[in-house]
Amino acid sequence: MLKIIRLALFVAVLACANRLGAQLLVAEPPFPTANEQVTIYFDATEGTGGLANCNCNVYLHTGVITSASTGPSDWKYVVTTWGQANAAWQMTPVPGQPNVYSYVIGPSIRQYYGVPQNETILKLAFVFRNASGSLEGKGPGGTDIFYDVYPENLELTINLTSPSAGNFDIALGENIEVAAAASQPSQFFVYNNNQLIHQSATGLSDLDYSFQVLDEGVHQVQVIAQSGQQSDTSSFSYTSRYQVDLTSPTNPVVLTSMGQNIQVNANAHIASNIKIFDNGVQVAQTPNSATLSHQITVNSSGTHEVMVAAAYGAYTDTTRFVYVIPGNVVLQDPPAVYADGITMLGDNGVFLQLYAPNKQIVFVIGDFNNWLPGTAYQMNKALDGATYWLEITGLTPGQTYAFQYLVDGAIRIADPYSTVVLDPQHDPFIPEETYPNLPTYPYGKTTGIASLIQPGAQAYNWQTDDFAAPPKTKLVVYELLLRDFLHRHDYTTLIDTLDYLANLGVSAIELMPVNEFEGNISWGYNPSFHMALDKYYGPINEFKRFVDACHERGIAVILDVVYNHLFSQSPLAQLYWDPAASKPTLDNPWINRDARHPYNVGYDINHESAATRKYIDKVINYWLTEFRVDGFRFDLSKGFTQNFSSNDAGMSAYDASRIAILKHYADVVWAANPSAYVILEHFAAATEETELNNYGNGMMFWTGAGLHDQFLEASLGFPSNLIGASYKSRGWTQPNVVAYMESHDEERMMYKNLNFGNSSGNYNVRDILTAMKRVELASALFYPIPGPKMLWQFGELGYDFPINYCPDGNIDNGCRTSPKPIRWDYNESPNRRRIYNVKRSLIELKKAHDVFSTSSFILSVSNMVKTIHLYGTEMDVVVLGNTNVVTGNASNPFLQGGWWYEYFTGDSLFVADPTAPLPLAPGEYRLYTTTRLSAPPGGYITADYEPVTNFFSVQIAPNPSMGNAQIQFTLPESDWTEVQVFDLTGRAAAPPVRERLQSGPHALALPQGLAPGMYLVRLSAGGKAETAKMVVR
């Protein structure tokens, strides 16, 4: 819940810049209802601070969350348009309050947004921006900003307005400002760890109280408003510790020269005994003061470590900085055999080379020098004035070393070409089983991400040296996000799963980004190190073993790579960064200060820069040679442009520079591996894609959301046109279109069938068995079309959780990239295995018979009954499918008279008149060949789906658990649902939970606090029930 404050408090709170509790958003009145006017106040310095000191007009972008919203971030009734400088949406600067803006929403909230009376307004929703939208003001972490709308006749409610954080750290001696507003005149009580520390007068609407922190530990503060018999409580917690801080110097490393003075200012926040030591020698002391100031005169060379030690009673703390007199920079070119990045020298040395134009002095700091800069680790500068290099020897074979570059005494970065990095924030959450023996980050010695090297590391012994990637015509790609595919999310377990994928018949696996990305829980499109393997999925040699195991099974490995942009943890960003604007500096060699196209996220890479070409070229070569991957899918390749555009039409226009860039990268790929795949997520002008399709070995193109939508419409039972699955529809002669019905970025077919399918009479696509068969139908009309194909993970089992499914069971756009349920139990369902077998059969046909790669084919796929005609030397093929929900006739179904053999059933049909219409039931499909083929891998389909006994596909996860399990299930239709938990004697272990749920997948939290043991969880709905076992540890 966002904090709110009365107007009387607003000026008091925001005017005190040094006080805890500055507010991102406040309102008057503080408890607005839907039928009254409200004025909102926005502090641009709070949240992301994207509009702080912008010297610009500020506009609001706003809507509401209502009872009709599908989730907590599903905006409704948006009354503004992004990027338009409409005066009606411009905010008013608050006089005397820099960076504070106001806006009146009226004559009432309901009237302003146009919300009908029968819909409840729950929250106001905001993002603030400049005129173009290039600058944004959002909540902490980039979230939307929400403000509660209250019901009429509101009971006593308290809102804490300061501190703004619900849980924070604070130094001993600091003051905490407590401010609150109540909806009725009240008396306020403040308790700290259950001890009353303040009691206000009665009849107050606002509380403004502060107290000093005098002891260490975790504290829970409760603020209570009481009016008559009514009361309401809000709370926050803080962790306090005694600490001494350096306010000067501000950098932990000071580069200086003989005779210079260094000002040292220390603050212990409370009267203390403070001492300053220079290389262990005391140089200053104050016995009873909160601060100490002292000047150190530099009178000796070398590296000096300055320590400030403070004591307050039994509490002590220290802080440090280093000052060093750099040596004269050696101007000398590095040996020509070395390139930028890290080059290991045998088993006991390393050669480091950093490209850093416009920088002055660079040190290498790391485990080998206790993270202290010294002249022995000062890098040489090449004659170009931009390249720094250093050779380090005497390292211990087999030992790991972390290191960083210290640039100009202020910037600490890992090597941009790191292959492994240590991340102090996210490494602690990587399980030991995923990455055994992960070295510990050097906490207390440095900050930020560090490179990791291991001289004499054990080389991987490749088992497969003669792998030949499948030709494009036989390419069936399985797109996979390791995080949502396996509970252990590691390469070791993925290797154990390869037989499942090999049995399905896929000829390639496309991994969503596996290079180092920010955080651990991600799709991976927020890269920080393009050449480092993200440790959340496992170590380098296990990834190599995965590639090797794929090649042993004839499966190629394709990497999804993100070269359109990078995120701020990247050293390419940090080395040239403007902290005030939170964007790259103008002289950044790799990154545009401002994005050149509207689809960018993160920071836009400048591919016309020679520095960028050099960087990307090396990254491409590394993955192809070090890991033997078989190609790349270039994410957002349309973004490889320096031509500015503000809309999709401009961005999609023919771009000669972008074409040259992509041809260059394709040449780099093919120089390393002539048979490697180059796949683009492009969606640009047809002339541009055609030119790239015809270049070199031929680049391939994703078909995009358009074809996905058409296949979903066909599956749902609505009109569709599937012609986009054919490369010929583009006028091409080469099969360079990677067609797909589902991808990581598109909705799941089974979910759409269950929730939005068409119907007629007793035939209803939303029936779960019919929905499954419609997936078969779509597959039969998809895989036989010549050209590369792709499927998204678990699509072969009819995965039915939507793309926007949230971990809490809601469906919300904000959960698009959130983890999804991993349903390997679907593989145990005979009906879902039938989908698997149908897809497997179609894939095997494509790989085994050249007619499915023929260039002689005719598609009639724009009507409800669709036909595919394939002409081959071995045999001819006809595929028929009725996508309607009523019976239909296939016109001119056969190519010729004579015997035709239906592949899935084994039936034979003598055709006297090939033009005679052939009736097909709704959802029926057939695949005929002129040569009788062996039975499909899963056997002939001679019966319909088995009756459903596991009606709801119940799964308990995690199981066993520590009492934090969920029940995950799928409802075939909307119904009242009851969940009961029993012990093994049949006694109820918790009260039943009963609610009405919509059709589709759900996840509900099971009762907590159960004693360790085994339980039975029973789900019932629509007169059916299903039971699963649950173990609580």
N, C-alpha and C positions, 0 to 999 in steps of 0.2 A: 504494500500500500504506500503510495507516495505521501510525503509529509505535506501538511498545509499549515497556514499561519494567518492570523488576523492582520489586517492592514496596519493596525497599531504596532504590531510587532515587526512588520516587514522592514521598515526603515532601520529599526534597532538591530535586527539580525544581519541584514545585508551590509549595513554601514561598517560593521566591525570585521574587517577583512582578516584579522588575525585570530578571531574567535572561532572555536569549533562550531559547526552547524550552519555555514552559509547554505542557502537553499537553491536548488535548481528551479523549482516551480512553486509559487505560492498563489493564493487566491483570496479575493474578497467578494462575497463572504467565504469563510473558510469551509463551510459545509453546504455547498450549493445544491439546490434541487433542480429537477428538470424544468420546472416552470418559472424559474427566476433568472435574472441577468447575473453574470459573473464576470469579474475582471481578473485576468491571470497575469502574473508577473514572472518573467523568465530572466534568470541570471546566466549570461553567456559564458561566464568563467567556470561554471559548474558542469558536471557531466563530462562529456568529451571535450568541452571547451573549444569546439571548432569555430565558434563565432566570436571568441574573446578578442577584443581590440581589433576587430575586423575593419573598422572605419567604413562600414557599409550599412545600407538599409537592411533591416531584418524582417523576414516574412514568416508567417506561420503556415504549416501544412497540417491540416487537422481533420479529424473525423471522430467517431464515437464507437465504443464497445457497447453493444446492446444485448438484450435477451435473445436476439436472433443470431448473434455472432457464434461461429463454430468453435471458437477458442479465445483465450485471453488476449490475443494480438490480431484478431480478425476485425479490422476496421470496417465500419459501416458509415454510410452517409458522408462520404468525404466531400467537402464543399470547396476545396482548393485544388489547383492544378500545379504540379511540380514545375519549377523553372520559369513560371510566368511572374513578371513584376507587376502584379495587380495591386493598385493602391488600396483596395478594400481589404487586402490581407496583410498590409504593412503594419508592423508594430510601432508603438510610440516610445522613444527613449524617455526614461524616468529622470527628471531634472535632478542633478546632484548625485546621481547614482550611475557611474560609468558601467557599461556592459549590462545594465538592467533595462528591460523593455516590457511594456504593458500592452494589453489588447482586451477590448470589451466584447464579450460574446452575448448578444442580446437581439431582440428584446427579452428572449428567454433562451435557454439552452435548446429546448425542444424546437422552438421556432427557427433558431439560427441554423440548425442542422436539418430541419424538415423531417423529424422523426415522428411517425404516427403515434397516436395516443395509446394504442394497444401494445406498444413495444416499450419495454423498460430500458432506460438509459443507465448503464452501469458505470461507465468511465468516459472521460474526455481523453482523446489521443492526440499527441503532438509530435512533430519533428519541426525544428526551426531551421531556417536557411537564409542564404543571401539571395539576391535576385535570380541568378542563374541556377542556383542549387549546387554550385561547386563547393560551397562551404556549408556544413551542417552543424547544428547543435542538437545532440542527442543525450540520452541517459548514459550512466557509467557503462563502459564496455560497448557503446554503440547501440544501445537498446532504444526502442521507442519510449516516449515519455507519457505516462498515464496519470490521470487525476480522478479521484472518486467523485461520482455524483450520488447524492444521498436521497433517501426517501423523504416524503413529507412527514411531518409530525415525528421527527427524529428523536429517539430516546437519547439520554445522556451518552455522549461519545467524546472521547479524548483523542487528540492527535498530537503526537510528539513531533515538534518542529526542529528541535535541536537536542542532541546531536543528530545529524542526518544519517550517519551510519549506525546500523543496529549492533555492530560488533567492531571494536577498533582497539588499537594499541595506543598507549599514551605514556609519557615519561613522568616519573615521580616529580612532584612540584608544580605540574601544569594544572590549569583550571579547566573544568568542564562546565560549559554553559548548558543549562537545562531550560528549554522553552517548550511550552505546550499550549494548546487551545482546546477549550471545551465548548460543546454545543449549547450548554446552559450555564448560568452563573453557578459556580462551584467553589468548594474548598479543595486545595491541592495538597497532597502528601507525597514526599519523596523518601524512599527507602533505599539504602545501600547495603546489600547483603543482609536484608531483613532488619536493618537498624534504621529507625526514623532519623533523618538528618535535616528535614525541613517540613514545616507545616505553615501553610499560607492562611491569610484571612479568608473569611467566607464571602460568597457573592462575587467571585472573580471569574472572568471569562478567559484570562490569559495567565500563564505562569512564566516568570523570568527569574531564574535562580542559578547561581554558580557556586562551585565548591572546589577546593584544592585537593589534588590526589597526594596522599601522604604515606601510603603503604603499597607494597608490591602484591601482585596476585591477580586472580580473576574475580571480577566484581559484577554482580547483577543488580541493576538499578531499576526500581519500579516507581512509576509516576501514576498516582491515583487521583482522579477527580471524583468528588462526592457532592451530591446535591440531594438533600432529603434522604430518602430511602434508596436512591439510585446511585450507582458508582460504575466507573469504567477505569480500566488499567491499561497502560502502555509501558513498555520496558526496553531497555538496551543493556548491553554488557560491554565492559572494557577490560583489557589486560594491561596492568601497569608494571613498569619495571624501572629501576634506577638506571640512568644512562647519562653519559657525557658525550656531547656532540661537538664537532668542529664546525664553527661558522666561517672560519678562515684558516687555511686556504680551503677553497671549495673543491679543488681537485685532489684526489688521493696521491697524485704524483705531481711534483713541482720541478720543472726544468729551470735551472737558474745558472748563475755565473758567480765567480769569486767576487766578494765584497758586497753582493746584493743582500737586502734585508727581506726576510720572510715574516709577515705578520701572522701570528698564531692567536686565534680567538677561540676559547672553549666555553661551553655552556653546559652546566650540570643541572640546570633548572631548579635547583634548591641549594641553599647554602651548604658548601661542602669543602673538603680539603682537596685541592687540585694541584697536581704537579706535572711539569713538562720535562721530558728526558730526550736528549739528542744522542743517538747511538749509545744509550744506557747511562749517560751522564745527565744528572739533574741540572736544568738551566733556569727553572722558575717554579714558584710555589705561592699559593694563597691558602691560608688555613681555614677561612670561614666566609666563603663567597660563592655565589651561584655561577660566577663567570671569572675567567682569567684571560688577560691579554698579555702577549709577550712578543718581542721582536727577536728573531734569530738572524744573526749576521753570518753569512756564508764565508768561512775562513779556511776551509779544508776541502780537498777534492774527494771524489768517491761517492758512494751511495750512502745516504744518511736516512735512518729510520727514526722518526720523531714519534714518541708515545706520550699521550696525555692520560694520566691516571687520576681518578677521582674517587673519594670515599665519603659516604654519609652514614654515620653509625656503622652498622654491620654490612651495609650495602657498598659494593665497589663496582667500577666499570673502567674500561680503557678504550681508547681509540687511537688510530695511527695515521700518519701520512709519510711519504718518502720525498726527499728532495735529492736531486742528482745534478751534477755538472756534466752535460753531455760532452763527448769528445768531438773533435773536428770530424765532420762528415767526410768519409772516404769516397771520392768520385772515381768509380771504376766500373766498367761493364762486367756483368756476370758471365761465366762460361757459356758459350752459345748453345751447349747441349741441353741447358735447363730452360724450362718454361715457367710461366706464372703458376704458383701453387706450391704443392708439397712434393718433393722428390726424395724418396728414401735412398740413402747411400749405404749399401750393404746392410749389415745387421747391427750397426752401431752409430749411424749418422743420418742426418737429414739436411737437405738443401731447401731453404725457404725463399720464395720470391713473391713480392707483393707489388701490384700496380696501384700507385696512389699519387697521381699528379696533383700539384699544388700543396702537397704536404711537405713538412720540413725535416722532422726527425722521427725515426721509427725504431723502437726497441722490441725485442722478442722477450716475453716473460712467460714463465711456465714452471713446471715441476722441476726442471733441471737447474733453475736458479732461484728457487724459493719465491718465485713471482716478484722478484725485485729487479727493476731496470738497472743495468750497469753498462759501462762502456764495452765490456767484452761481448755483450749481446745487442749492441747498437748496429743497425743494419747499414750496409753500404748502399750508396746511391749510384745508379747507372748514369751514363753520360746523357741519357735522354731527360734526366731530371725528374722522372716520374716512376721509375722502377727501383724498388729496394730489395736487397738480397743479403742472405747470410747463410754460411755453412756452419752447422753445429755437429761436433763429433764427441766421442767418448760416452755415448749412450749405452745402456745395458741391453743386450739382446733379449727380446721377449717381454721386456717391461713396457708398460703403457705410460705415455707422457701426455699431459694436457698442456696446451700453450695458447697464447694470444699475441696479437700485435698491439703494442701501445703506441698510438700515433699522436705526435705533438703533445704528449703528456696528458692527454684528456680522453682520447677515444680508445676503447678496448674492443677489439673485434677478433673473431675467429677467422681463419683463412677462408676466403670465398670458395676455394676449391676443396674444402674439407670433405673427407669421405665418411668420417664419423665425428660427431660432436657431443659434448656434454652440456646438458641444459639444466641449470639449477632449479628451475621451477617445475619441470614436468618429468624429469628422470625418476624422481622418487616414486612415481605412480606406475612405473613399468615393472611388471612382475618378474621375479627371478627366473621363473620357468620360461618366460618369453626371451629374456636376454640374460643368460647366466653370466655371473661374475662381471657385471657392468661396473667399471671403475667409478669411484665416488668423486663427486664434484669437489673442487678445492674451496669449500666454503670458508669465509674469513680471510682469504688471500687475494681474491679477485671478485669481480662481478661480471655478469653477462655470459653468453655462450662461449665455450672454449673448444678448440680443435683437439682431436685425440689421435695420436699416432702410436704405432708399436713397431719399433725396429726389429727385424728378424721374425715378423709374424709368420705363422704357418700358412703356406700357400695351399689353395684348394686343388685337389687332384681330380681333374675332370675325367668323367667316365665316357662321355660321348663327344667324339671329335668329327663325326661325319654327318651331322644332322642337316637335312635339307628342308627348308621351310615349305609348307604346302603352297601350291600355286593359288593365285587369287580365286580362280574358278572353284576351288575346293575349300575355300576358306569359310569356316564357321567359327565365329569368335564368341567366347564366353566371357562377358564383362563381369568383373568380380571386385567387390570391396571387402577386403579381408576382415575388417572390423565387424561387419554384419554378416559374414559368412560362417565364421567359426568362433565359438566362445573363447578359445585361447588366442585367437587372432595372431597366429604366428606361422612362419613358413614350415616349421617342423610338422605341425598338424596338417597344414595344407598339402604337404607331400603325401601324408597318409590318406588324403582325400582324392588324390589324383585318379585312382582307379575308377571312382564314381564318375568323374568327368570324362575319362577315356572311354568308359562304357557308354556314356551318352553320345560319344562320337565327335565331340568338338575337336577342331584342328588347331585352335589357338586359344590362349587365355589372355585376356586384356586386364591388367591390374590397374585399378584406379591409383592415383599417385602414391608412390612408395618412397619418394625422396623426402628429406627432412622438411616437415611442415610445422607450423606453429601449433603448440599443444599436442595432445595425444588423440583426443576424440574428434575426428575431422574426416571429411571426404578427401582432404589432401590438396585442395585447390588454393591453399594459402601458403605457398612455399617460402622457406627461408634459406635453405641450402639445396641448390639443384643437383649437386653431385654427391650429397651424403644420403645414405640409406636411413630412413626413419627407424629408430630403434624399437618403436612400439610394436613392430611386426617381427623383430628378430635380428640377429647379427648377419654380417656380410656373408660368411661362408654357408650359412643356412639358406640364404637367398640363392647363392650359386648352386647349392645342392637342389633347390627347387627347380631352377632352370634346367639343370642336368637331368633331373627326374622327368620333367616335361619332355625334353628332347628324346629321352629313352622311349617314351610312349608315342613319339611322332607328333607332339603338341608344341606349337610355337608359343613364344612368350612376347607379348606386346605391352609396352609401358605407356600409360597415359601421362604425358608430360606437360608442364605448365610453364611456358616461356613468354606468355603475354605480360605477365606481371610477377611481382614478388611482394612480400610483406615486410614490415618494418624491422623484424628480427634479423633480416638478411644483412650481412656485413656490407653488401653493395649499397644498401640504404644508409646504414649507420655511419659509414665512412664520410658521407657527404649529406648531412642532415640539418635541416633548419628546424630546431625544436619549437621556436615561437609559432611557426606556421604549421608544424607537424606534417612536413612534406620534404622531399629532397631539395637540395640546393640547386641553383641554376648550373653549377659547374660539375654536377654529377655525371661521370662518363657513361653510365649505363642506363639511368632512369630519367624519364621525363618528370619535370617538376609538377606538371599538370597532365592528366590523361588526355590522349588525343582522340578518344572515341567514347561513346556513351555507355558501353557495356563493361568498362573496366572496373575491377575491384582491386584493392591493394594499391600498388604503385606501378605505373605503366612503364614497361621496358622499351627503350629506344633501340629498335633493331637496325636503324640506319647508322648507328655508332659503330666505329671500328672496334672499340673496346667490347661492345656487346657481342659482335660477331665472333671475336676471339674467345670470349667466355663461353658462348653457347656451343661453338665448334668443339671445344675441349670437353664440355659436358656430354655432348652427343657421342663423341668417340669413346669416352670413358664407359658409358653404359653398354655400348656395342662390343667393345673389346674386353673389358674387365668381367662383364657378366654374361656376354654372348646372347643378349636379348635379340629378338628378331624383327624389331621395328618399333615405331612410335605412333601414338595417336596424339597429335598436336592440339591441345585444348585451345579454343578461341583463337584459331590461326588468323581469323579475319582481323584480329586486333594487332597484327604485326605491321602497323602502319604509322607513319608520321603525318599523314594528311588529316587535319582536324575535321571532325564531323560531330554534330550534336544529335543526330538521329540515325535510325537504321538504314534509311535510304541512302544517306550520304556515305555512311560507313561501308555499305555493300557495293557501291559503285566501283567500276573497274579502276584498279590502282596498280600502275606499272611498278612503282617502288615496292609495294608489298609482294608482287609477283616475283620480282628479282630476289627479294629476301628469302622467300620460300623456295625458290629454285636453288639458291645457294645452300640452304640447310639440307635440301634433298640431295644435292651433290655430295655434301659431307657424309650423309647417311650412306649413300650408295658407294662412295669411295671406300668406306670401311666394310660394307657388306652389300654387294650388288643386288642380292635378293631380299634385302630388308624391306619391310612395309613402311610406307609413308602415308599416314591417314590423317586427314584434316577435318576438324570441326569448323567449317568455313562459312557456308551459307551466304556467299557473295554473288556478284553478278555472274550470269551464265557464261559470258565471254571469258571472264577470269577463270572460272572453274574449268572450263573447256581447255584453256591454254595450259593449265597446270596438269590436267588429266593427260594431255598429249605430251608432256615434257618427260624426257628421260625414260625411266622405267615405269612412269605413270603413277601419279599420286592418286590416292583414293579419298572418297568423301563420305562423311556421315549424311544420312538422308534427312535427319532432323525431326522436329515435332510434327511437321505436316503429314508425313507418311505414317508416323505413329498414330496420329489422330484418325487417319483413314482406316487403319487396321482395327483400332478400337471401335470405331463406328460399325465396321463390318461385324465384329464380334458381338456388339450390343444389339445388332439387328436393325440398323438404320442404313440409309443409303451411303455408299462409299465408293471411292475410286482408288484402286491399288496400283495404278500405273507407275507411280513414283518409285516402286521397288525395282523397276527395270532401268538399267543404264541406257537402253535404247531410247527411253523417253526423253533423254537429254540430247539425243542425236549423236551419241558416242558409239564407238566401235569396240572399245575396251571395257571390260567389266570392272570399272573402278568406283562403283557405288556400293558402300557398306550399308545395307538396308537393315532396319531393326523395327520390331513391334514395341519393344520396351528397352529402356536404357536406365542408367542411374538417374537421369534427369527427367524422365517421363513417367506418367502414372502407370500403375500396375493393371493389366488387363482383367485379371480375375476380380479385383476389387471393383472395377467399373461394372463388370457384368453383374455382380451381386447387388449393386446399389442403383444402377441406372439402366439396366437392360430393358429391352422392349418386350412386349408380350402380345399374344393374340389367343383368345380362348384359354384352353388349358396349357398352352405352350408359353412358358415364361422364362426368359433368360436369367431372371434373378433367382430361380430355383438352383440350388447349389450343383445338382447333377447336370442340369442343362448348361449352367455357367461353365462347368468343366469341359463339356463337349464342345462348347463354342470356342474354347481355347484350342481344342483339336482342329476345329474347322479353320480358324485363322492360320494355324500352323500349316495345314495342308495347302493353303493358298499362298503361303509365304516361302517356305524353304525350296520348293521346286523351281521357283523363278531363278534363272541363271544369274550368277554373280555372288559376291561375298555376302554373308549374312552374320548377324550378331544377335545373341539373346542375353538378357539380364539374369543375374543369379536367381535361382529358385523359380524362374519362370517355367522351367520344365516340370515343376510340381504344383503349378497354379497358385503361386504366392499371392495372398489376398490382403496384405496389410498395405494401406495407401502410402504414398510417398511422403505425405505430411503427418504421418502417425507419430504421436508423442510418446515418450516413455511412460507417462502417466495414463495412457489410454485415450487421451483426447486426440482430435485431428485439428492441426493448426499449421498455417503457413510457416510460422516460426520454427517448426520442428522438422523442416525439410531435410536438413542434414543430420538430424539426431539419430542415435542408434535405433535400429529396428529389431523386432523379435527374430531370433534365429530359429527356424522351424524345421530342424532335421527330422522331427517326428512325422512330417508330411511324407517322408520317404517310406514310411511304414504303412501308409494308407493305400490299399489296392486301387482305389479310384484315382488318386493322385499319381500313383505309379503308372497308370494307364496313360496319362498325359505325357509322362516321362518317356514311355515306350513309343508313343506315336511320334514325338519329336525325335527320339533316337532313330526310329525307322527312317524318317524323312532325311535326317542328316546322313545316315549311312548310304541311302540311295544317292544323295548328292555327291558323296565322296567316291562311291564305287562305280558309278555309271556315267559315262561321258555325255550322255544325252542331257543331263542336268547342267552341263556346262556349254551346251550348244549355243551357237550364235543364230540359229534358225528357230525362232519361236514366235508365237502370236499370243498376246494377252487380250482377253475380253473381260475386263475386270471393273467396269464402271456400272454394270447393272446389279441387281440384287442376287441374281444367279450368275456366278462367275466361271469362266473357263480359261484354262491354260493349255496351250498346245505346244509341245516340244517335238522337234523333228531331229532324229539322229540316225547314224549309220547302223548302230547296234539295234535300236528299236525306236518307236515313237511312244510318246506319253501324252495322256490327256488327264488333266485334273479338273474336277467339277466340284463346285461348292455353292450351296444355297444359303446366303447370309440373311435371308428374310425370316420372318416368324410365321409365315404361312407357306404352304406348298408352292413350289415354282417349277418351271420347266427350263432345262438347259437347251438353248437353241444351237443347232448345228454342232452337236457335242463331239462328234468323232471326225477324225481326219480321213478315215477310209473305212470301207466295209470289211467284214471278216471277224475273226476271233479277237476279243480284247479280254484282258485278265485284270481283275480288280485286286490290287496289291494287299490291302488290309484284311480282306475277308477270304481271299483265295477263290472267289467266285469267278466264273467265266461267262462271257456274253458274246453271242454271235450277232453282229450288226449287219443287217441287210441294207438299211438306208441310213448312212452316217448323218444325214441332215434331219432325221426324225427327232422331234423334241423328246427329251428324257426327263420324266418327273423326278423331283427330289423333295423329300420331306424338309420341313424347316430345320436348319442346322446340319443337314446331311452333306457329307463330302465323299467323293470317290476318287481314286487314283488308278487309272487304267494304263496298261502297257500292252504292246503288241507281242511281247515275249513274256512267257510265264516266268516269274522270278521266285526265288526261294521265299519262304515265309518270313515275315518281319521278325526282327530279333526278339521281340516280346511275344511272338506267336500271333496267329490270326485273331482278329477281333470278331468273335462270333456271337457275343452277348452284349447286352447293355451294361451300364455301370451296376455294380453291386449295390443292394440296398444299404443305406447309410446306417451304421450302428454306432460309430463315433460321430454323432451328429454335429458336435461342436469342435472337434479337433482340440480337445482340452490338453493344455500343457501347463505344468507348474514350473516356474523358473524364478530364481535358481532353485535347484532341487538336488541334493539337500541344501538347506539354507540355515542362516542364523536367526530365523524368524522374520525375514524380510521378503518373503516370497510373493509372487503375483500368480494369479490364474489367468492364463491367456487362452482365448477361445474365439471362435467365429460363429456368429448367429446367422442362419440362413435367411431369417426375416425378423423384422421388428417384433419384439414380444417382451412380456414380463419375464424376468430372469431372477432365479434364486440361487444363491451360493451358500452351502452349508458345510461345516467342518465337523467331523466326528472322530472320536478316538476309536481304537480297534475293538472296544466293547460295544460300539454303536451309540454311545452317549454323545450328546452335542458338546463340542469343545469350545464353541463360541456362538453368540447369537447369529441367526441367519441374516444375510443381506439380500434385500429384494428391491429391484428397481426395473423400470422399463428402459430397454436399450434398443438402439437402432440396429438394423442388419449390418453385418460386416464384422471385422475383427475388433476385439476388445482386450484390455488388460486391467484387472482389478486387483488392488492390494488385498492380500489375505490377512486375517487377524494376527496381530503381534502379541507377544507375551505368552505364547504357548510353551508349555514345558517341553523339554527335549523328548523326542519319540517319533513314532509313525502315526500319521493321520490319514483319513479318507476325506477327500474334498469332492463334494457332489454338486454338479451344475445341472439345473433343470430349467426348461423353457419349452413352451408349446407342447406340453404333454410328453416330452422326451427328457431323458436324464443321462448323464455320463459322469463316471466317477474316476478319480485319479488318486494315486498315493502321493503323500507328501512327507518328507523327513525333515524334522527340526532338530538341529544340533544344539 
